[in-house]
């Protein structure tokens, strides 16, 4: 039972933020504010990059929901996913000798996330993204206010996060963290590729493993950047669950992986040869 305490605690910590985010979404869904947000969609990637850097995977979950609601652009979601580092920042901040790397990581992720999100929106611009949205009545209880629907939606997402965290914790416990470490430590030039895949693990385990390996000297900073670029936490599962167009969801995730690999190798080459 002890192995389940960590995923339960991690999930419970997301509940207050999820409730506030759901409350905001319910408010926006019942107001014409959504149309005002869409008018300033070009600022989305920059805002998403800054918000994504906050060590809380709940933001990536809510970004996936907001994309499906057409409140944010695909580029904004991409920027949130790229900037998200889950629990990696919490691990790095307790090592004073790595504070310079900590700051550098945040700056790089904000820059990469903002530029990537803006370019993605620019290359995939759809005029329909900026049309006014007609808010249709729903049957979820919104007519009676926003508090009850927000609680209901927050609890649904919380249950999803809790179940995912428990399953993945048991799976990783069965496979063993040592297995991931051995794979990452096999070849330094393959590290960004493998780290990028490990980052897709949709809970904090992947980012923690990558960060601990970096702290111990077994992972290059470039590989860490690649892994944390794809580390959107449970937001990855949320995107695949919420979005009916699975090809679009997979395209966004594939794009984040390509960006992670390119960024990781550039930084790693500078790290090793400059």
Residue pairs with C-beta under 8 A, 6 or more apart in sequence:
3 169
3 170
3 173
4 166
4 169
4 170
6 169
7 162
7 165
7 166
7 168
7 169
7 203
8 162
8 165
8 166
10 165
10 203
10 204
11 158
11 161
11 162
11 165
14 56
14 57
14 58
14 61
14 158
14 161
15 154
15 158
17 56
17 58
17 59
18 58
18 61
18 62
18 154
18 157
18 158
18 161
19 150
19 151
19 154
21 58
21 59
21 62
21 154
22 62
22 149
22 150
22 151
22 153
22 154
22 157
23 146
23 147
23 150
25 62
25 65
25 66
25 69
25 71
25 150
25 153
26 142
26 146
26 149
26 150
26 153
27 33
27 146
28 34
28 37
28 71
29 69
29 135
29 138
29 142
30 135
30 142
30 146
31 135
32 135
34 69
34 70
34 71
34 133
34 135
35 132
35 133
37 71
37 72
38 70
38 71
38 129
38 130
38 132
38 133
39 130
41 72
41 73
41 76
41 121
41 129
41 130
42 118
42 121
44 72
44 73
44 75
44 76
44 79
44 117
44 121
45 73
45 75
45 76
45 78
45 79
45 113
45 114
45 115
45 116
45 117
45 118
45 121
46 79
46 114
46 117
46 118
47 76
48 63
48 72
48 76
48 77
48 78
48 79
48 80
48 83
48 113
48 117
49 79
49 80
49 82
49 83
49 109
49 110
49 111
49 113
49 114
49 117
50 83
50 110
51 59
51 80
51 83
52 59
52 60
52 63
52 79
52 80
52 81
52 82
52 83
52 84
52 109
52 113
53 83
53 84
53 85
53 89
53 106
53 109
53 110
55 85
55 86
55 87
55 88
55 89
55 90
57 84
57 86
57 161
57 203
57 204
57 232
57 233
57 234
57 235
58 161
59 80
59 84
59 235
60 80
60 81
60 84
60 232
60 233
60 234
60 235
60 236
60 238
61 157
61 161
61 233
61 234
61 235
61 238
63 72
63 76
63 77
63 80
63 81
63 235
64 77
64 235
64 238
64 239
64 241
64 242
64 243
65 157
65 238
65 242
66 72
66 77
67 73
67 74
67 76
67 77
67 239
67 242
67 243
68 242
68 243
70 129
70 133
73 117
73 121
73 129
74 120
74 121
74 124
74 248
74 252
75 116
75 117
75 118
75 119
75 120
75 121
75 122
75 124
76 117
76 121
77 117
77 239
77 252
78 113
78 116
78 117
78 120
78 252
78 255
78 256
79 113
79 114
79 116
79 117
79 118
80 113
80 232
80 235
81 230
81 232
81 235
81 236
81 239
81 252
81 253
81 256
82 109
82 112
82 113
82 116
82 117
82 229
82 256
82 259
82 260
83 109
83 110
83 113
84 231
84 232
84 233
84 235
85 105
85 109
85 207
85 228
85 231
86 203
86 204
86 206
86 207
86 208
86 228
86 231
86 232
86 233
87 204
87 207
87 208
87 211
88 105
88 207
88 208
88 210
88 211
88 224
88 228
88 231
89 102
89 105
89 106
91 207
91 208
91 211
91 212
91 215
92 98
92 101
92 102
92 105
92 211
92 215
93 99
93 102
95 102
95 215
98 215
101 221
104 221
105 221
105 224
105 225
105 228
108 225
108 263
108 267
109 225
109 228
109 229
112 229
112 259
112 263
116 255
116 259
120 255
137 143
140 149
140 152
140 153
141 148
141 149
141 152
142 149
157 238
160 234
160 237
160 238
160 241
161 234
164 202
164 203
164 234
164 237
165 203
165 234
168 201
168 202
168 203
168 205
169 203
169 205
172 180
172 201
172 205
177 205
177 209
180 198
180 209
181 209
181 213
181 218
183 194
184 191
184 194
184 195
184 198
184 210
184 213
184 218
184 219
184 223
185 213
185 218
185 219
188 220
188 223
191 219
191 220
191 222
191 223
191 226
191 264
191 268
192 222
192 223
192 226
192 227
192 260
192 261
192 264
192 265
192 268
193 226
193 261
194 223
195 210
195 219
195 223
195 224
195 226
195 227
195 264
196 226
196 227
196 229
196 230
196 257
196 260
196 261
196 264
197 230
197 257
198 206
198 209
198 210
198 227
199 206
199 207
199 210
199 226
199 227
199 228
199 229
199 230
199 231
199 260
200 206
200 230
200 231
200 236
200 253
200 257
201 231
202 232
202 233
202 234
202 235
202 236
202 237
203 233
203 234
204 233
206 227
206 231
207 227
207 228
207 231
207 233
210 219
210 223
210 224
210 227
210 228
210 231
211 224
211 228
213 219
214 220
214 221
214 223
214 224
219 227
220 268
220 271
220 272
221 267
221 268
221 271
222 263
222 264
222 265
222 266
222 267
222 268
222 269
222 270
222 271
223 264
223 268
225 260
225 263
225 264
225 267
226 260
226 261
226 263
226 264
226 265
227 260
227 264
229 256
229 259
229 260
229 263
229 264
230 253
230 256
230 257
230 260
232 239
232 256
236 253
239 249
239 252
239 253
240 246
240 249
240 250
243 249
